[in-house]
Amino acid sequence: MSAVLLMEQKLFGLFELDDAGTVLYSRIEPEGEPHDGIAPDINGLNFYEQVAHFENVEEFRRRVTQFARSSSPVDSFKFDCCYEGTAQTVKVLLARIRERVDNDRTKSVLVHIRKGA
Protein backbone atom coordinates (compact mmCIF):
# COMPACT_ATOMS: atom_id res chain seq x y z
CA MET A 1 0.00 0.00 0.00
CA SER A 2 1.48 3.34 -0.98
CA ALA A 3 1.31 6.65 0.88
CA VAL A 4 -0.95 7.89 -1.93
CA LEU A 5 -3.50 5.19 -1.11
CA LEU A 6 -3.29 6.15 2.55
CA MET A 7 -4.29 9.69 1.60
CA GLU A 8 -7.35 8.34 -0.21
CA GLN A 9 -8.65 6.14 2.60
CA LYS A 10 -10.07 6.77 6.05
CA LEU A 11 -7.43 6.64 8.78
CA PHE A 12 -7.65 3.82 11.33
CA GLY A 13 -4.94 2.20 13.43
CA LEU A 14 -2.49 2.59 16.27
CA PHE A 15 0.01 5.45 16.27
CA GLU A 16 2.69 6.48 18.76
CA LEU A 17 3.33 10.22 18.56
CA ASP A 18 5.96 12.43 20.17
CA ASP A 19 5.32 16.01 21.37
CA ALA A 20 5.71 17.43 17.86
CA GLY A 21 3.34 14.88 16.31
CA THR A 22 6.07 12.78 14.70
CA VAL A 23 5.00 9.16 14.18
CA LEU A 24 7.31 6.90 16.19
CA TYR A 25 5.33 3.72 15.57
CA SER A 26 2.31 2.87 13.44
CA ARG A 27 0.03 -0.04 12.70
CA ILE A 28 -2.47 1.03 10.07
CA GLU A 29 -5.77 -0.87 9.95
CA PRO A 30 -7.45 -0.45 6.55
CA GLU A 31 -11.19 0.02 6.92
CA GLY A 32 -10.75 -0.21 10.69
CA GLU A 33 -9.83 -3.89 10.82
CA PRO A 34 -6.43 -5.38 11.79
CA HIS A 35 -4.64 -7.05 8.90
CA ASP A 36 -1.39 -8.72 7.90
CA GLY A 37 -0.95 -6.82 4.63
CA ILE A 38 1.76 -4.33 3.77
CA ALA A 39 1.09 -0.80 5.04
CA PRO A 40 3.00 2.35 4.12
CA ASP A 41 5.92 3.29 6.35
CA ILE A 42 4.84 6.54 7.94
CA ASN A 43 7.34 6.47 10.81
CA GLY A 44 9.16 9.80 10.97
CA LEU A 45 6.33 11.70 9.28
CA ASN A 46 4.30 14.36 11.07
CA PHE A 47 0.93 12.79 11.87
CA TYR A 48 -1.03 16.05 11.68
CA GLU A 49 0.62 17.52 8.59
CA GLN A 50 1.51 14.48 6.48
CA VAL A 51 -0.58 11.50 7.61
CA ALA A 52 -4.03 12.54 8.86
CA HIS A 53 -5.81 13.98 5.84
CA PHE A 54 -9.15 14.79 7.38
CA GLU A 55 -10.27 18.42 7.20
CA ASN A 56 -10.58 19.04 10.96
CA VAL A 57 -7.15 17.65 11.88
CA GLU A 58 -6.31 20.79 13.92
CA GLU A 59 -9.23 20.09 16.25
CA PHE A 60 -7.95 16.52 16.63
CA ARG A 61 -4.44 17.85 17.37
CA ARG A 62 -5.86 20.09 20.12
CA ARG A 63 -7.58 17.10 21.77
CA VAL A 64 -4.39 15.01 21.76
CA THR A 65 -2.27 17.95 22.98
CA GLN A 66 -4.72 18.63 25.83
CA PHE A 67 -4.45 15.00 26.86
CA ALA A 68 -0.64 15.05 26.68
CA ARG A 69 -0.56 18.10 28.98
CA SER A 70 -3.03 16.61 31.45
CA SER A 71 -2.23 14.19 34.24
CA SER A 72 -4.66 11.52 33.07
CA PRO A 73 -2.99 8.20 32.09
CA VAL A 74 -5.73 7.31 29.55
CA ASP A 75 -8.68 8.91 27.79
CA SER A 76 -11.18 8.08 25.08
CA PHE A 77 -13.60 10.11 23.02
CA LYS A 78 -15.65 10.01 19.85
CA PHE A 79 -14.55 12.28 17.03
CA ASP A 80 -16.02 13.11 13.64
CA CYS A 81 -13.26 13.07 11.01
CA CYS A 82 -14.43 15.23 8.11
CA TYR A 83 -13.51 14.00 4.64
CA GLU A 84 -14.69 16.16 1.73
CA GLY A 85 -17.82 17.30 3.55
CA THR A 86 -18.78 13.92 5.03
CA ALA A 87 -18.07 12.86 8.59
CA GLN A 88 -16.69 9.49 9.69
CA THR A 89 -17.30 8.97 13.41
CA VAL A 90 -14.34 7.29 15.08
CA LYS A 91 -13.51 6.23 18.60
CA VAL A 92 -10.17 7.50 19.79
CA LEU A 93 -8.30 5.86 22.65
CA LEU A 94 -5.32 7.73 24.14
CA ALA A 95 -2.63 6.38 26.46
CA ARG A 96 0.47 8.02 27.80
CA ILE A 97 3.98 6.58 27.68
CA ARG A 98 6.28 7.97 30.36
CA GLU A 99 10.00 7.81 31.00
CA ARG A 100 10.84 5.28 33.66
CA VAL A 101 13.35 7.72 35.19
CA ASP A 102 11.05 10.78 35.11
CA ASN A 103 7.52 9.52 35.68
CA ASP A 104 6.09 13.05 35.43
CA ARG A 105 7.30 13.56 31.87
CA THR A 106 5.27 12.21 28.96
CA LYS A 107 7.59 10.61 26.40
CA SER A 108 4.91 9.94 23.80
CA VAL A 109 1.19 9.33 23.34
CA LEU A 110 -0.45 6.22 21.90
CA VAL A 111 -3.40 7.11 19.69
CA HIS A 112 -5.71 4.31 18.59
CA ILE A 113 -8.30 5.34 16.00
CA ARG A 114 -11.04 2.85 15.19
CA LYS A 115 -14.50 2.91 13.67
CA GLY A 116 -17.06 4.52 15.94
CA ALA A 117 -20.49 3.11 16.64
N, C-alpha and C positions, 0 to 999 in steps of 0.2 A: 504494500500500500504506500503510495507516495504522499508527500506533504500536500500536494495539490488536492488529492482525494480527501485528505483530512479537512481541508478548507471547505469542501463541498458537503461534508456530513455534519450531523449533530455531534457534539462533543460529550462523550461519556468515558469514564475510567478513573484511575487512581493517579494522582500527581503529587509529588513532593516538591514544594516551592520554598525558596529562600526568601529573605526580606525583600529583595528587589523583584521577586516574581520569576526568577530563573528556575527552569525545570531541572531538578536534580535527579528525579526518577519519574518514570511514567509507565503505565500499563493501560493502553487505550482499549476500550471495549466497544467495538462497532455496534451500533444500534442498541447499546446498553447491556449487551450480554458478554460475559467473558469468552475468550476464544484463544486458540493456539496459533492463529495465523500471524503473518508478518505485519507489524505496525511500523509506521514511520518513526525514526529516531528523532525525538524532539528534545532530548536532554541538551541543556545548554541554551535553549531558546527562551525568550521571555514569554511566559504563559499569557499575559494580558495583551501584549503587542503583536506576538507572532503565532500564537497557538489558538487561543479562544477567539473565534470569529463571529461571536454573536454581538448584536448592536449595542446592548447595554452592559458591555464588559466592565466599564468603569464603576457601575453600581456593584457588580460582583466583586471587583477589586476592593472597594470600600468595605464590603462585608467581611472579606478575608482579612484585611488589614485591621479592622476593629477587633476581630477574634485574636489575631496575633498579639495585639497590644493589651488584651484583657488577661485576667488570671485564670480563666476557665480552661481546663485541660481538654475538653471536647465541646462540640456544638453541632447542631444540625438545623437546617432550615429548608423550606421550599423556595425555589427561585424560578422565575419565568425568563428563559433565555430567548431573546427576540432575534429571529432569523427572517430577514426580508419581510417584515410586517406580521409574521406569525410567531406565536409564542409556544415554546416547548417547555412545559413544567418539568423541573428536575428536582431531585432531592439531593442536597449537598450535606455531606458529613465532613466535619473538620476535626483534626486531632493535632496536638502540638508535640513536637519532638524537641527535647531539651538536652543541653549539654550535661553530662554526668557530673562534671566538675562544678559547673555553675547552674544549679537547678532553677534559678530565677530567669535565666536567659533562654529565649526561644531560639533554637537553631534553625528549625524549618517547620512548615505546616503541611500536613497531609490533607489533601482535598480529594474526596471521592464524590464524583458526579454520576448519578444514575437516574434512570427514568423515574419521574414522579407519578404518583397515583392520582 
